[in-house]
Amino acid sequence: MVERCFDRLEQFRDLVTRYANRAAYYQAELIIVAVVLWLR
């Protein structure tokens, strides 16, 4: 189940490669992506 979640997160390239410079930006992106995936 966890691996499937990471596979879905890989659709968002900037999140996987971690282009966000600050931890707060990374956390905000992660939350937004999680909500988008949950709403699908």
Buried (B, 14 or more C-beta within 10 A) or exposed (E): EEEEEEEBBEEBEEBEEEEBEEEEEBEEBBEEBEEEEEEE
